Amino acid sequence: MKKKKLWMAALLLCIAAAGGHYYFKSRAADATASAVSTVLKVDRGTIEDLVTSQGKLEPKEYVDVGVQVSGQLEKIHVDLGDTVKAGDLIAEIDPQLYESKVQSGEAKVKTLTAQIAQQQAEIKLAGQQHARNEQLVTNGAISREAFDTTETALLIARARLDALNAQMEEAQSTLDGDKANLGYTKIYAPMDGTVVVKDVREGQTLNATQSAPTVVQLANLDTMTVRAQVAEADVMRLKPGLEVYFTTMGSQGRRWTGNVRQILPSPEVINDVVLYNVLVDVDNRDRRLMTGMSTQMFFVLGRAKDVVLMPVAALGKRVAAQDNETGQAYEVRKIAAGGVPQATIVHIGLMSRTLAEVRTGLAEGDSVAAATALLPANAGNAPRGMRGGMPRL
């Protein structure tokens, strides 16, 4: 009986050992299968390091054509959408009041002109009398008092002429101003452009005393400017001359290209978010772009063509790179022969939200296992270009 019990115990131990071996082997196989359940391919293509933002279109060159004198708007010669040349007549203000002022000023100038001529004649006469009295007082024919009287009369006549000349200058200046105001009743285009805003109507009375009311706005639509708002975290990565492309709603995949013209130094704060305006000029001679259109901007910080690309989801933890020039080093699980994943180190260059440029470690056609769970907590801050996103193709 004792031997039989020993045999039974030994048999049970063997069965338990076999079951445990089978269990742990199955768990390992399941773990291996799970580790490579998502297999990603390494391919070849083009990748861009981008900063993205939203923007609005506006004309690069535009001017508000206003009035410089008050009065009733008598006639508007243009309408919205009209194309005008510099010097074309835009509108007219009732000139009657300003014409009367000019006529009054011209009459005053004529009056002063006659008075100056009269005073010049009186000076001539006073000068002749003074010259005769000077000879007579020398000969003792008249008293010194009579001589002084004629000298004083000559000086007074000259002073009156100076006063009349000063009045003439004032009257002429007023007349010139009245003539200028009369000229301002006709409003001309200061530049070539298209009428994009028309804020007034014929018959409306405009008051230019405190402000300059705008009649129309002219814009040169051949060149448009995108005013893009870039977050403070990205604006330091931009610089004038940087390549940009953008799309608009309804553009059906068309891209417009340009370059950064200027980064304005003063920010706008919207909902506690600091945004900087970046200006980008674009050719618009085909008139497809219009004022106020929304744009999706893509600032190209870097571009690599025909390079080996791998999915970002396959990147594991970041490791120290032996050679920084080859890029940032990451651990990935390359699928070897037999479907077994093997840890390997790759060096990454440009990176977008979904793809990374492989500089060393993998070749086109290789397979890698998804390793999203292995990404470090700060992986979103490490790769370049992750904030920029991918272009919508």
C-alpha positions as CSV (number, residue, x, y, z in Angstrom):
1,M,0.0,0.0,0.0
2,K,2.8,2.4,0.8
3,K,4.5,1.7,-2.6
4,K,1.2,2.2,-4.4
5,K,0.7,5.6,-2.7
6,L,4.2,6.7,-3.7
7,W,3.5,5.7,-7.3
8,M,0.2,7.7,-7.2
9,A,2.0,10.8,-5.8
10,A,4.7,10.6,-8.4
11,L,2.1,10.3,-11.2
12,L,0.2,13.3,-9.9
13,L,3.4,15.3,-9.8
14,C,4.3,14.4,-13.3
15,I,0.8,15.4,-14.5
16,A,1.0,18.7,-12.6
17,A,4.5,19.4,-14.1
18,A,3.3,18.7,-17.6
19,G,0.2,20.9,-17.1
20,G,2.3,23.7,-15.8
21,H,4.8,23.5,-18.7
22,Y,1.9,23.5,-21.2
23,Y,0.3,26.5,-19.5
24,F,3.3,28.7,-19.4
25,K,4.4,27.7,-22.9
26,S,0.9,28.7,-24.1
27,R,1.1,32.0,-22.2
28,A,4.5,32.8,-23.8
29,A,3.1,31.9,-27.3
30,D,0.1,34.1,-26.7
31,A,2.3,37.0,-25.6
32,T,4.5,36.5,-28.7
33,A,1.5,36.4,-30.9
34,S,0.0,39.5,-29.2
35,A,3.3,41.3,-29.5
36,V,3.3,40.9,-33.3
37,S,-0.4,41.0,-33.8
38,T,-0.1,44.5,-35.4
39,V,2.6,44.3,-38.1
40,L,3.6,47.6,-39.8
41,K,5.5,48.0,-43.1
42,V,8.5,50.1,-43.8
43,D,8.1,51.9,-47.1
44,R,9.6,54.7,-49.2
45,G,8.2,58.2,-49.9
46,T,8.3,61.9,-49.0
47,I,7.9,63.4,-45.5
48,E,7.6,67.0,-44.4
49,D,8.3,68.7,-41.1
50,L,5.4,71.2,-40.8
51,V,3.9,73.9,-38.6
52,T,0.2,74.3,-39.3
53,S,-2.1,77.2,-38.5
54,Q,-5.3,78.9,-39.7
55,G,-5.3,82.1,-41.7
56,K,-7.5,84.7,-43.5
57,L,-7.0,86.2,-46.9
58,E,-6.8,90.0,-47.5
59,P,-5.5,92.2,-50.3
60,K,-1.8,93.1,-49.9
61,E,-2.4,96.6,-51.2
62,Y,-5.7,98.5,-50.5
63,V,-6.8,102.0,-49.6
64,D,-9.9,103.6,-48.1
65,V,-10.9,106.4,-50.4
66,G,-12.5,109.0,-48.1
67,V,-13.7,112.6,-48.4
68,Q,-11.8,115.7,-47.1
69,V,-14.7,118.1,-47.2
70,S,-18.3,117.9,-45.8
71,G,-21.3,118.1,-48.0
72,Q,-24.0,116.1,-49.8
73,L,-22.7,113.2,-51.9
74,E,-24.1,114.2,-55.3
75,K,-22.8,111.4,-57.5
76,I,-21.0,108.0,-57.2
77,H,-19.4,106.9,-60.5
78,V,-18.4,103.4,-59.5
79,D,-20.0,100.3,-58.1
80,L,-18.8,97.2,-56.2
81,G,-16.5,95.0,-58.3
82,D,-15.6,97.8,-60.8
83,T,-12.0,98.0,-61.8
84,V,-10.6,101.6,-61.9
85,K,-7.3,103.2,-62.8
86,A,-5.4,105.8,-60.8
87,G,-7.0,109.2,-61.5
88,D,-10.5,108.0,-62.4
89,L,-13.4,110.0,-60.9
90,I,-14.9,108.1,-58.1
91,A,-17.6,110.4,-56.6
92,E,-18.6,114.1,-56.4
93,I,-19.8,116.2,-53.5
94,D,-22.1,119.2,-54.1
95,P,-19.7,122.0,-54.9
96,Q,-22.0,125.0,-54.6
97,L,-20.9,126.1,-51.1
98,Y,-17.2,125.8,-52.0
99,E,-17.7,127.6,-55.4
100,S,-19.2,130.6,-53.5
101,K,-16.3,130.7,-51.1
102,V,-13.8,130.8,-54.1
103,Q,-15.8,133.6,-55.7
104,S,-15.8,135.6,-52.5
105,G,-12.0,135.1,-52.1
106,E,-11.3,136.1,-55.7
107,A,-13.3,139.3,-55.2
108,K,-11.4,140.1,-52.0
109,V,-8.1,139.6,-53.8
110,K,-9.2,141.9,-56.6
111,T,-10.2,144.6,-54.0
112,L,-6.8,144.3,-52.3
113,T,-5.0,144.4,-55.6
114,A,-6.7,147.7,-56.4
115,Q,-6.0,149.1,-53.0
116,I,-2.3,148.2,-53.3
117,A,-2.1,149.9,-56.7
118,Q,-3.7,153.0,-55.1
119,Q,-1.3,152.9,-52.2
120,Q,1.7,152.5,-54.5
121,A,0.5,155.7,-56.4
122,E,0.2,157.5,-53.1
123,I,3.7,156.5,-52.1
124,K,5.0,157.8,-55.4
125,L,3.3,161.2,-54.8
126,A,4.5,161.4,-51.2
127,G,8.0,160.6,-52.4
128,Q,7.9,163.3,-55.0
129,Q,6.7,165.9,-52.4
130,H,9.3,164.8,-50.0
131,A,12.1,165.1,-52.6
132,R,10.9,168.7,-53.5
133,N,10.7,169.7,-49.9
134,E,14.1,168.3,-49.2
135,Q,15.5,170.7,-51.9
136,L,13.4,173.6,-50.5
137,V,14.5,173.1,-46.9
138,T,18.1,173.0,-48.0
139,N,17.6,176.4,-49.7
140,G,15.6,177.7,-46.7
141,A,12.4,178.1,-48.7
142,I,10.3,176.1,-46.3
143,S,10.4,175.4,-42.6
144,R,11.9,172.2,-41.2
145,E,8.4,171.3,-39.8
146,A,6.9,171.2,-43.3
147,F,9.7,169.0,-44.4
148,D,9.2,166.6,-41.5
149,T,5.5,166.5,-42.3
150,T,6.1,165.2,-45.9
151,E,8.7,162.7,-44.6
152,T,6.2,161.3,-42.1
153,A,3.5,161.1,-44.8
154,L,5.9,159.1,-47.0
155,L,6.7,156.6,-44.1
156,I,2.9,156.2,-43.3
157,A,2.2,155.5,-47.0
158,R,4.8,152.8,-47.1
159,A,3.5,151.2,-43.9
160,R,0.0,151.1,-45.3
161,L,1.4,149.4,-48.4
162,D,3.1,146.8,-46.2
163,A,-0.2,146.2,-44.4
164,L,-2.1,145.8,-47.7
165,N,0.5,143.3,-48.9
166,A,0.0,141.3,-45.7
167,Q,-3.7,141.3,-46.2
168,M,-3.2,140.2,-49.8
169,E,-1.1,137.3,-48.6
170,E,-3.8,136.2,-46.2
171,A,-6.5,136.6,-48.8
172,Q,-4.5,134.6,-51.3
173,S,-3.9,131.9,-48.8
174,T,-7.6,131.7,-48.0
175,L,-8.4,131.6,-51.7
176,D,-5.9,128.8,-52.3
177,G,-7.5,126.8,-49.5
178,D,-11.0,127.4,-50.8
179,K,-9.9,126.3,-54.3
180,A,-8.3,123.2,-52.8
181,N,-11.6,122.4,-50.9
182,L,-13.5,122.9,-54.2
183,G,-11.2,120.4,-55.8
184,Y,-11.8,118.0,-53.0
185,T,-15.5,117.9,-54.0
186,K,-14.3,115.6,-56.8
187,I,-12.9,112.3,-55.4
188,Y,-10.4,110.5,-57.6
189,A,-8.9,107.0,-57.4
190,P,-5.4,107.2,-55.8
191,M,-4.4,103.8,-57.2
192,D,-5.3,101.1,-59.7
193,G,-7.6,98.5,-58.1
194,T,-11.0,97.0,-57.7
195,V,-13.9,98.4,-55.6
196,V,-14.3,96.0,-52.8
197,V,-16.3,98.1,-50.3
198,K,-18.9,100.8,-50.9
199,D,-20.2,102.2,-47.6
200,V,-22.3,105.3,-48.8
201,R,-25.1,106.2,-51.1
202,E,-25.9,109.1,-53.4
203,G,-27.7,111.9,-51.6
204,Q,-26.0,111.1,-48.2
205,T,-24.6,114.0,-46.3
206,L,-21.0,113.4,-45.2
207,N,-19.3,115.2,-42.3
208,A,-15.6,115.4,-42.6
209,T,-15.1,117.8,-39.7
210,Q,-14.2,115.1,-37.1
211,S,-13.4,112.1,-39.3
212,A,-12.9,111.2,-42.9
213,P,-15.9,109.2,-44.1
214,T,-15.0,106.3,-46.4
215,V,-16.7,106.4,-49.8
216,V,-15.2,103.2,-51.2
217,Q,-12.3,100.9,-50.6
218,L,-10.0,100.0,-53.5
219,A,-7.8,96.9,-53.5
220,N,-5.2,95.4,-55.8
221,L,-6.3,91.8,-56.0
222,D,-3.4,90.6,-58.1
223,T,-1.5,89.8,-54.9
224,M,-3.2,88.6,-51.8
225,T,-1.8,88.3,-48.3
226,V,-2.6,85.5,-45.9
227,R,-2.7,86.7,-42.3
228,A,-1.9,83.4,-40.4
229,Q,-2.1,83.1,-36.7
230,V,0.7,81.0,-35.3
231,A,0.9,79.8,-31.7
232,E,3.8,81.1,-29.6
233,A,5.1,77.6,-29.2
234,D,5.8,77.4,-33.0
235,V,6.4,81.0,-34.1
236,M,10.1,80.9,-33.1
237,R,10.6,78.1,-35.6
238,L,9.5,80.4,-38.5
239,K,11.5,83.0,-40.4
240,P,11.0,85.3,-43.4
241,G,11.4,83.6,-46.7
242,L,10.2,80.2,-45.4
243,E,8.3,78.1,-47.9
244,V,4.5,77.9,-47.2
245,Y,1.6,76.3,-48.9
246,F,-2.1,76.4,-48.1
247,T,-5.5,75.3,-49.0
248,T,-8.9,76.9,-48.8
249,M,-12.4,75.5,-48.2
250,G,-13.7,74.3,-51.5
251,S,-10.3,74.4,-53.2
252,Q,-10.8,70.7,-54.2
253,G,-7.2,69.8,-53.4
254,R,-5.5,72.8,-55.0
255,R,-2.5,74.2,-53.2
256,W,-1.3,77.8,-53.3
257,T,2.4,78.4,-52.5
258,G,4.2,81.4,-51.2
259,N,6.9,82.5,-48.7
260,V,6.8,84.2,-45.3
261,R,7.0,88.0,-45.9
262,Q,6.9,89.2,-42.3
263,I,6.3,88.0,-38.7
264,L,4.6,90.8,-36.8
265,P,6.1,91.4,-33.4
266,S,2.9,92.2,-31.5
267,P,0.7,89.3,-30.5
268,E,-3.0,88.8,-30.3
269,V,-4.4,87.1,-27.2
270,I,-7.5,85.1,-27.9
271,N,-9.0,83.1,-25.0
272,D,-5.7,83.3,-23.1
273,V,-3.9,81.9,-26.2
274,V,-1.0,84.0,-27.5
275,L,-1.0,84.1,-31.3
276,Y,1.4,85.9,-33.7
277,N,0.4,87.1,-37.1
278,V,2.5,85.8,-40.0
279,L,2.1,87.4,-43.4
280,V,2.4,85.3,-46.6
281,D,2.0,86.8,-50.1
282,V,0.5,84.8,-53.0
283,D,-0.1,85.5,-56.6
284,N,-3.8,85.9,-57.4
285,R,-3.9,87.1,-61.0
286,D,-6.4,84.3,-61.8
287,R,-8.8,85.9,-59.1
288,R,-9.5,82.5,-57.5
289,L,-8.7,83.9,-54.0
290,M,-11.1,86.3,-52.4
291,T,-11.0,88.6,-49.4
292,G,-12.0,86.9,-46.1
293,M,-11.4,83.3,-47.2
294,S,-10.2,80.9,-44.5
295,T,-7.0,79.0,-45.2
296,Q,-5.2,76.0,-43.7
297,M,-1.5,76.9,-43.6
298,F,1.5,74.5,-43.8
299,F,4.9,76.1,-43.0
300,V,7.6,73.8,-44.4
301,L,10.4,73.5,-41.9
302,G,12.0,70.6,-43.7
303,R,11.3,68.1,-46.5
304,A,12.9,64.8,-47.4
305,K,12.1,63.1,-50.7
306,D,12.4,59.4,-51.6
307,V,13.5,58.3,-48.2
308,V,12.7,55.2,-46.1
309,L,9.6,55.8,-43.9
310,M,8.3,53.9,-41.0
311,P,5.1,54.4,-38.9
312,V,5.5,56.4,-35.7
313,A,3.3,53.8,-34.0
314,A,6.3,51.3,-34.2
315,L,8.7,53.6,-32.4
316,G,9.6,52.3,-28.9
317,K,11.5,54.1,-26.2
318,R,14.1,56.7,-27.1
319,V,17.7,55.8,-26.4
320,A,21.0,57.7,-26.4
321,A,22.4,58.2,-29.9
322,Q,26.0,57.5,-30.5
323,D,26.1,59.9,-33.4
324,N,23.7,62.8,-33.2
325,E,24.2,63.7,-36.8
326,T,22.4,60.5,-37.9
327,G,19.3,61.6,-36.0
328,Q,17.4,60.6,-32.8
329,A,17.8,57.0,-31.8
330,Y,14.8,54.8,-30.9
331,E,14.2,51.1,-30.1
332,V,11.9,49.2,-32.4
333,R,10.9,45.6,-32.8
334,K,11.8,44.3,-36.2
335,I,10.0,41.2,-37.4
336,A,12.7,38.7,-38.2
337,A,12.5,35.4,-40.1
338,G,9.8,33.2,-38.5
339,G,7.8,36.2,-37.3
340,V,9.8,36.7,-34.2
341,P,10.2,40.3,-33.2
342,Q,13.8,41.4,-32.4
343,A,14.8,44.6,-30.7
344,T,16.9,46.9,-32.9
345,I,18.0,50.6,-32.9
346,V,17.0,53.0,-35.6
347,H,18.0,56.6,-36.2
348,I,15.1,58.9,-37.1
349,G,15.3,62.2,-39.0
350,L,12.1,64.2,-39.9
351,M,8.9,63.1,-38.2
352,S,5.2,63.8,-38.7
353,R,2.2,62.7,-36.7
354,T,2.2,59.3,-38.5
355,L,5.5,58.7,-40.2
356,A,9.2,59.0,-39.4
357,E,12.2,59.2,-41.7
358,V,14.5,56.2,-41.1
359,R,18.2,57.1,-41.6
360,T,19.8,53.9,-40.3
361,G,18.5,50.6,-38.9
362,L,15.8,49.6,-41.3
363,A,15.3,49.1,-45.0
364,E,12.4,49.5,-47.4
365,G,10.2,46.4,-47.2
366,D,11.1,45.5,-43.6
367,S,8.3,44.8,-41.1
368,V,8.1,46.1,-37.6
369,A,5.7,45.5,-34.7
370,A,3.5,48.2,-33.3
371,A,5.0,49.5,-30.1
372,T,2.7,52.3,-29.0
373,A,2.8,51.1,-25.5
374,L,6.6,51.5,-25.4
375,L,6.5,55.2,-26.2
376,P,7.8,57.4,-23.3
377,A,5.3,59.7,-21.6
378,N,7.1,62.8,-23.2
379,A,7.3,61.3,-26.7
380,G,5.1,64.1,-28.0
381,N,7.7,66.6,-27.1
382,A,10.8,64.8,-28.3
383,P,10.2,64.3,-32.1
384,R,10.5,67.3,-34.4
385,G,7.4,68.1,-36.4
386,M,4.9,66.3,-34.1
387,R,3.0,69.6,-33.4
388,G,2.8,70.5,-37.0
389,G,0.6,67.7,-38.3
390,M,0.3,66.2,-41.7
391,P,-1.0,68.1,-44.8
392,R,-4.5,67.2,-46.0
393,L,-3.9,65.8,-49.5
